[in-house]
Amino acid sequence: MLSRILPSLILMLACGTLRAQDEPPATEGGGFLQAPTVEPSPVTGEPVEPDINITESGGNVIYEYRVRGMLYMVRVQPQIGPPYYLYDLNGDGIIDAQERSSRNTAVPQWVLFQWN
């Protein structure tokens, strides 16, 4: 019985890898998530890159990401555990807090999956 199943299993696995190679790469407009575009600098015409300020506070490493002086994201890397992110959701340069919370604290967000 095993002698019949093993060749079939090998053939199925080989066909699966061939099928995966035949698929065309994703087109530019059809990706899952698209990065926002930032207008080039009106003065120099060069692309705008984020400024990253790195500080250490109480064992945590804090990365502040700014574009043109406006804070848009904070990444907190604790001493133990995965990093979490705080975002400016409405573009005013202030990290958004949860309004219904009694302490008015920002809600951390963790990355569950990441592809490089």
Secondary structure, DSSP 8 states (H G I E B T S, - for coil): -HHHHHHHHHHHHHHHHHHHHHS----GGG-S---------TTT------EEEEEEETTEEEEEEEETTEEEEEEEE-SSS--EEEE-SSSSSS----TTSSS-----EE------
